[in-house]
Amino acid sequence: MHFVVCIKQVPEGTEVEIDEEKGILKREGVESKLNVYDTYALEAAVALKEEFGGSVTVISMGPPQAEAVIRESYMLGADEGYLLSDRVFAGADTLATSYTLASAIRQLSDADIIFCGMQTTDGDTAQVGPGIAELLGLPHASYVKRLCTLEADAIILETDMGDGIESLKIELPCLLTVTNEINQPRLPSFRLKQGTKNRPVTIWDHQALVGAKQGYFGLDGSPTQVERIFPPPKSQEQVIWQGTPFELSQRMCAKLRELKYI
Amino acid sequence: MEVCPFEGITMEGGQVEFTDACRLCRVCIKACPTGAIWLEQSDAGPILERDKYKDVLIFAEQRQGRIQPVTYELIGKGLELARCLGQEVIVFLAGRDLKAQAHELLLYGVSRVYLYEHKALEHFRIEPYTSLIVDLVNDTLPNILLMGATPVGRSLAPRVAARLRTGLTADCTSLSVKENGDLVQTRPAFGGDVMAQIITPRHRPQMATVRHKVMASAPRLAEPKGEVKECAVDESKLKSGIAVLKFEPYQITTSISDAEIVVAGGRGVGRPEGLKLLEQLAVEVGGALGVTRPLVEQGWADYTMQIGMSGRTIRPRLYIGCGISGAIQHVAGMRGAEAIFAINSDPNAPIFDIAHYGLVGDMYEIVPHLIAMIREGDDPNGVFQLS
């Protein structure tokens, strides 16, 4: 079977500096890493490959430096990687991102199960996975927390619906977005790091995606537009207490009593 | 160069360069005093005929035949938006045997409930639900379509948006409309460091999801208003590659979303034992324990305990945050708390910007005292024995 995993490089931390004068926020020394939920998606695919055979392909859309997360997934058991990188793809919202990734997966033509993390840690929208499934015309399940049985033409699994667990049987090919309960991702392997040093990462630009509509990529293909960004509002009535830990505890305890919380 | 939040502009040899870090956020265009920066954008798609689209369509989510509470909150916001534009709120409801529930929705001020009943719609399955909503959108041409940011809504909304090729904004914390009908959607963005106002200027319907407990519920009226329209379900729309084998509801609902008091720990907790300490505090004040995202990523806590954009939204009476810096990603999920206490050793932590009561100090030194004092109750001597 052919398992495809969609991955994303995201900023490491969310530490920011606020420029009060200009009213803007500045990121300082942003490190990048593989979106944590994607590590669970990759582990799910690699584990299935190890049990049932087949291959694992990872796909990412991003700037050239996003090659790092493809290399990282080679150390985690992926066989092949594609980086969709082109200035035309920049400024994509979730729809244009879904379109670009879906176009690439269509080009691969033989995916049986597509795995995505349940969301990214920078956008938090959870929209790209279902968007890809729609554009490929495949059934999908979000928040998959357990894979039960893989059959030749279907997979039985459990999803977290917030109020309970739903067991589903989904026909292949399909797309699944997974939670961090689904498995325990392995650590990058030093042996694979050495062994995959020379393995190529295929770079695809928009021309490589045959049949895709250019107006559907990037900023032009994004129905949503960011109109304005601003720092978060502050709340009005505030007291800041300083002092020894004991004094602070006393004040807080007294306030909690006064407000009848304890 | 300084205005760029992503360090996407560099200067080399007197030449301004835009690097791959550029997110096309357009902050620099607005900041440029001479108008020297612009963005070439082709006019893709036809010009939008705004007048053709009106009304706010709400997806009413039912689980086991029960209307989910976020639905009433969406109706509340929908009525407010519709009133601004002189329009109405209409509702999509699908499932099995839901006539009573459809009539109940009329008590919240909506004009029409489009009801789709079929045994194949009893459980949520993505393809039939997507097809039916898309059909209703094409028949009614709503200006706005709102869904709850629940597991169902977060799965369904992106598919509907992709099929309609329209814009969708997840987890909005505020929604308003411009006179021309454009929906102004506010949410934390770019990893949660900033708030972003997002619009969908050239596509309809404008789609947004909103989490439970973010908007106020519509009041229940004494008399119903509007009508229930029973819609025929076309069998060809029911095709699905998914079979629901069984559903097991969670037994205990000790969800932090429902807790009246929440004690939360963040990155400043530093080590797993710190959470044990906070759990004790939570027990003492009769509350639940929550965490921020880094602790879930560390594997110290389950994501069901996570408060914030990527976790749960809470509106407790009392919130006590320990070792939490106050990234928007977290704050967006708890700013609705009635009273916010924050303990952090960094006096410049942004959590103090939103906390009502801020304690500058080390939680490892403060919390044990606090636990002891609460335990000792009204006996002040008991407290002083500690020191």
Interface residues (C-beta under 8 A of the other chain):
Chain A: V10 P11 T14 E15 V16 I18 D19 K22 I24 L25 K26 R27 V30 V36 P63 P64 Q65 A90 G91 D93 T94 L95 S98 Q119 T121 D122 G123 D124 T125 A126 Q127 V128 G129 P130 G131 A133 E134 L135 L138 P139 H140 A141 S142 Y143 I156 T159 D160 M161 G162 D163 G164 I165 E166 S167 L168 K169 I170 E171 C174 T179 N180 E181 G215 G218 L219 D220 G221 S222 P223 T224 Q225 V226 E227 R228 I229 F230 P231 P232 P233 K234 S235 E237 Q238 V239 I240 W241 Q242 G243 P245 F246 L248 S249 Q250 R251 M252 C253 K255 L256 L259 Y261 I262
Chain B: E2 V3 P5 F6 E7 D20 A21 C22 R23 L24 C25 R26 V27 L39 Q41 S42 A44 G45 R63 H123 I126 E127 T130 T150 P151 V152 R154 S155 L156 A157 P158 R159 A161 A162 R163 R165 T166 G167 L168 T169 A170 D171 V184 Q185 P188 A189 F190 G191 G192 D193 V194 M195 A196 Q197 I198 I199 T200 P201 R202 H203 S240 G241 I242 A243 V244 L245 K246 F247 E248 P249 Y250 T253 I261 E284 V285 R293 V296 E297 D302 Y303 M309 S310 R317 L318 S325 A327 I328 Q329 V331 R335 A339 I340 F341 I343 P347 P350 F352 D353 I354 A355 H356 Y357 G358 L359 V360 G361 D362 E365 I366 H369 L370 M373 I374 V383 L386 S387
